[in-house]
Each structure stands twice: as C-alpha cells, then as structure tokens.
Amino acid sequence: MEQVIEFFENITRSQIIDILIAVAIILIFRIFSSTIAYAIIRLFKFKEKKAKIIKESAFYTPLRIFFIIFGFYIAIVFLKKPLNISQEIMDFVTKLFRIVSILAFAKGLASSFTLNSGFVKKFKNKSKKNIEDSTLKFILKGIRVIIYIIAGFIVTSELGVNLNGIIAGLGIGGVIVTLAAQDTAKNLFGGFVIFLDKPFAVGDWVQMDTYEGTIEDITFRSTRLRTFENSVVNIPNSIISNASIINWSKMEQRRYRFNLKIELNTPLEKLEKFKKRVEDMLRARDAIDDDSIIVKFDAITNNGLNVLICSYTDSVDYNTYLEEVEDINCKIMKILKEENIELAYDTKTVHLKN
C-alpha cells in the first residue's frame, strides 16, 4: 500500500500521459474487438452476406475475447518502460496472455464440432453415408474432449510443468486408475458398442429390462431415457450394452389380433357369412396389409365358437393405431348386430346335491 501511495506521489506528467495512452489502447481494442472478429471471419466466409450468421460462427466470441485480452497485453507492454515494470511481471503477463489465447482458440475449435455448426452441416450434407444425429453427436463429443485434453497439455506446458514426469506418472498409476475406474471404463466401452451397433437413436421409443420410454440423449457414460410417467432415467451404458433392447420406433407395421367368442348355437352359415364380411371389411381398409389378414374359426370351447381375427396395419404411431383399432372394432360390432349373432360369455354349471 505504501508503494502505491509513493508511486502516485512521485508520478510524473509523462507517466500520466503514458497511462492514459495505455487506457486508450485498452478501450480501442475493447470497442473494436467485435468489428475485428467480424472482419476476420468474413475473410473466410466471404460468400456469406448475413451478419447474423457470421456472428453465430464458433470463432466469433473467442476472437472477441482474444482481442480484448490482446488490448490489455499491448497496454502493459507499452507501460513496461515508463513504469519500470519488472521482467518477472512481464514474463507472468506474457504467459497469462498465451494461456488465454490457447483456451480461446480451443473454445472456438471445439465449438466448430457441434451439430449446429456450419462445418458439420456441410460435412453431413456432402457425406455419402446417412449418419444419424445421435451417432454424429457422439463422435463430435469425442472430438471436443480430445481438443480440450490437448489444450490442457499445452497450458500445463506453458505453466512450466514437466510433461514427461506426468506421462511417466500415468504409466505407474495406470493400474491404480484402471482398478478404481472399472465401472467408468465399462460405461465408455458400452458407449462405443451403442455407437457401433446403433440399436437406437435420440427420439426412439425403446424397451429394455425394466425401462421403457423415449431416448433423450446418449453420452459417453450413460443414456438418458424419459419414461411414459415423464420421469428421467440415466442408464449406464454398460447395462445397455448387455441388455435385450426392443426398439418400437423401428416397427414397420403393428399387429391387430383379436379372439371373438360366438354362441355355440350359432348356425355355420351365419358364421361363414360373418367371417366373409369381416375379411372384406379389413381388405377395404387402406391401412391394412391384405396379405396378412386372417379370419378363421379356430377353436370350439365349452363357452362358444372362437373366431381369430388377425392382421397387420401400417398405422405405426400409437395414437393412430388405437384409432384404427377402434374403428375396426366398431365395424365388427355392427356386422354382428346386422347378422343377429350373439357373443358368448364364460359360464359355469353348478350341480347341487340334496
């Protein structure tokens, strides 16, 4: 505190002017950082006319931050001689400027590898392979992790830490880390299995063991599933990789199956006419696969005559399927009424002894 007071007591007019110039440098870089960042990105996107899209570029914000920090750095370098700043402080400032520059570049590069970035969209459009968003998202997460790891090593090197010692330490502690992180390693391996096998994608309706719902996200460690009770379950990938998975979203058709019991005393002529009318009704429906239609008198029970009605419908969406089923059931009931056929009900005969 005494040194600061002494500095302001002994400050000269020349030093005041130099400080004001340094402040002006900081303000100029602060004011024009957006313009400079915009101009640099515009050089690489000279065909793009919309300013909004250029400002949404992954490198726009990191470049703005870089030039603001660069303004501070230039100002401090300018004041080195007038204020007699020591070399130790200048070395620290230079090192800090390098670290911020590395992190800003890493942030911009990592932000380039997202589903919304123009680079990824162009790659996806030009790719001959139809890559699902969930798979691509998984790959992009891996790339971003690698970028940040490399940036971390470079920053560590800038701080003067011996990387050879760290690498050697990783070799010695590898066994300990492996033993302590077996579950994490299993989950990561499970994530790669999901990526390679592609049993489901984000948005699919799946059922596995005791879980059923819609896939919301797939990460390295776990998969997030929203159940039909609107709760969220994070399932470790190691469990998913060993589970039997039913992907209901992959259905091409849904099956309609119904057993109809008719009274035992129904004449065969009525039964055959009823079967024919039901079959014709199903064939007349656009959503029903004609080749899959089955209407058969398949069993005689103690309570009645069983008619099996089975077919496949193209109505895969559950709500649409229920509407289709409801309409079919209503038409079957109408045919029963028109043919004066009664349904059979379970009955029991009880004999009483005196």
JOBELBEL-V318506 format. One record per pair of residues at least 24 apart in sequence whose C-alpha atoms are under 10 Angstrom apart, sorted by the first residue. I is the first residue (numbers start at 1). J is the second residue. Records with the same first field share a line. If there is no record, write none. Layout:
BEGIN
I: J / J
END
This chain:
BEGIN
7: 83
11: 83
12: 82
14: 82
15: 79 / 81 / 82 / 83
16: 82 / 83
17: 82
18: 75 / 78 / 79 / 81 / 82 / 83
19: 75 / 76 / 78 / 79 / 82 / 83
20: 75
21: 75 / 78 / 79
22: 71 / 72 / 73 / 74 / 75 / 76 / 77 / 78 / 79
23: 71 / 72 / 75 / 76
24: 71 / 75
25: 68 / 70 / 71 / 72 / 73 / 74 / 75 / 76 / 78
26: 67 / 68 / 69 / 70 / 71 / 72 / 73 / 74 / 75 / 76
27: 68 / 71 / 72
28: 68 / 71
29: 64 / 66 / 67 / 68 / 69 / 70 / 71 / 72 / 74
30: 64 / 65 / 67 / 68 / 69 / 70 / 71 / 72
31: 64 / 67 / 68
32: 64 / 67 / 68
33: 60 / 61 / 63 / 64 / 65 / 66 / 67 / 68 / 69 / 70 / 71
34: 60 / 61 / 63 / 64 / 65 / 67 / 68
35: 64
36: 60 / 63 / 64 / 67
37: 61 / 62 / 63 / 64 / 65 / 66 / 67
38: 63 / 64
53: 118
56: 116 / 117 / 118
57: 108 / 111 / 112 / 116 / 117 / 118 / 119
58: 107 / 108 / 109 / 110 / 111 / 112 / 113 / 114 / 116 / 117 / 118 / 119
59: 104 / 105 / 106 / 107 / 108 / 109 / 110 / 111 / 112
60: 108
61: 104 / 107 / 108
62: 100 / 101 / 103 / 104 / 105 / 106 / 107 / 108 / 109 / 111
63: 101 / 104 / 105 / 107 / 108
64: 104
65: 100 / 101 / 104
66: 97 / 100 / 101 / 102 / 103 / 104 / 105
67: 101
69: 96 / 97 / 100 / 101
70: 97 / 98 / 100 / 101
72: 97
73: 97
92: 159
95: 155 / 158 / 159 / 160
96: 155 / 158 / 159
98: 154 / 155 / 158
99: 151 / 152 / 154 / 155 / 156 / 157 / 158 / 159
100: 155
102: 151 / 152 / 154 / 155 / 158
103: 148 / 151 / 152 / 154 / 155
104: 151
105: 147 / 151
106: 144 / 147 / 148 / 149 / 150 / 151 / 152
107: 144 / 147 / 148 / 151
109: 143 / 144 / 147 / 148
110: 140 / 141 / 143 / 144 / 145 / 146 / 147 / 148
111: 140 / 144
112: 140 / 144
113: 137 / 139 / 140 / 141 / 142 / 143 / 144
114: 139 / 140 / 141 / 143 / 144
115: 140
132: 198 / 200 / 201 / 202
133: 201 / 202
134: 195 / 198 / 200 / 201 / 202 / 203 / 215 / 216 / 217 / 218 / 219
135: 194 / 195 / 196 / 198 / 200 / 201 / 202 / 218
136: 195
137: 202 / 217 / 218 / 219
138: 191 / 192 / 194 / 195 / 217 / 218 / 219 / 220
139: 192 / 195 / 220
141: 219 / 220
142: 219 / 220
183: 221 / 236 / 237 / 238
184: 220 / 221 / 222 / 236 / 237 / 238
185: 220 / 221 / 238
186: 221 / 236 / 237 / 238 / 239 / 241
187: 219 / 220 / 221 / 222 / 223 / 235 / 236 / 237 / 238 / 239 / 240 / 241
188: 219 / 220 / 221 / 222 / 236 / 237 / 238
189: 220 / 221 / 237 / 238 / 241
190: 220 / 221 / 222 / 236 / 237 / 238 / 239 / 240 / 241 / 242
191: 218 / 219 / 220 / 221 / 222 / 223 / 236 / 237 / 238 / 240 / 241
192: 219 / 220 / 221 / 237 / 241
193: 237 / 238 / 240 / 241 / 242
194: 218 / 220 / 223 / 237 / 238 / 240 / 241
195: 220
197: 241
199: 240 / 241 / 245 / 246 / 247 / 250
200: 245 / 246 / 247 / 248 / 249 / 250
201: 247 / 249
203: 249
204: 247 / 248 / 249 / 250
205: 246 / 247 / 248 / 249 / 250
206: 245 / 246 / 247 / 248 / 249 / 250
207: 243 / 244 / 245 / 246 / 247 / 248
208: 239 / 240 / 243 / 244 / 245 / 246 / 247
209: 239 / 240 / 243 / 244 / 245 / 246
211: 235 / 245
212: 245 / 246 / 247 / 248
213: 248
214: 247 / 248 / 249
248: 316 / 317
249: 316 / 317
250: 316
251: 314 / 315 / 316 / 317
252: 312 / 313 / 314 / 315 / 316
253: 287 / 288 / 289 / 311 / 312 / 313 / 314 / 315 / 316 / 317 / 321
254: 288 / 311 / 312 / 313 / 314 / 315 / 316 / 317 / 318 / 321
255: 288 / 292 / 310 / 311 / 312 / 313 / 314 / 315 / 316 / 321 / 325
256: 288 / 293 / 309 / 310 / 311 / 312 / 313 / 321 / 322 / 324 / 325 / 328
257: 294 / 308 / 309 / 310 / 311 / 312 / 325
258: 295 / 307 / 308 / 309 / 310 / 311 / 329
259: 295 / 296 / 297 / 298 / 299 / 305 / 306 / 307 / 308 / 309 / 310
260: 297 / 304 / 305 / 306 / 307 / 308 / 309 / 332 / 343 / 344
261: 297 / 299 / 300 / 301 / 303 / 304 / 305 / 306 / 307 / 308 / 342 / 343 / 344 / 345 / 346
262: 300 / 301 / 303 / 304 / 305 / 306 / 307 / 336 / 341 / 342 / 343 / 344 / 345
263: 301 / 302 / 303 / 304 / 305 / 306 / 341 / 342 / 343 / 344 / 345
264: 300 / 301 / 302 / 303 / 304 / 305 / 306 / 342 / 343 / 344
265: 304 / 305 / 341 / 342 / 344
266: 304 / 305 / 340 / 341 / 342 / 343
267: 341
270: 336 / 339 / 340 / 341
271: 297 / 305 / 307 / 336 / 339 / 341
272: 296 / 297
273: 335 / 339
274: 307 / 332 / 335 / 336 / 338 / 339 / 340 / 341
275: 307 / 308 / 309 / 335
277: 332 / 335 / 336 / 339
278: 309 / 328 / 331 / 332 / 335 / 336
279: 309 / 310 / 311
281: 328 / 331 / 332 / 335
282: 309 / 310 / 311 / 313 / 328 / 331 / 332
283: 311
285: 313 / 324 / 328
286: 313 / 314
287: 312 / 313 / 314 / 315 / 316 / 321 / 324
288: 312 / 313 / 314 / 315 / 324
289: 313 / 314
301: 346
302: 344 / 346 / 347 / 348
303: 343 / 344 / 345 / 346 / 347 / 348
304: 343 / 344 / 345 / 346 / 347
305: 343 / 344
306: 343 / 344
END
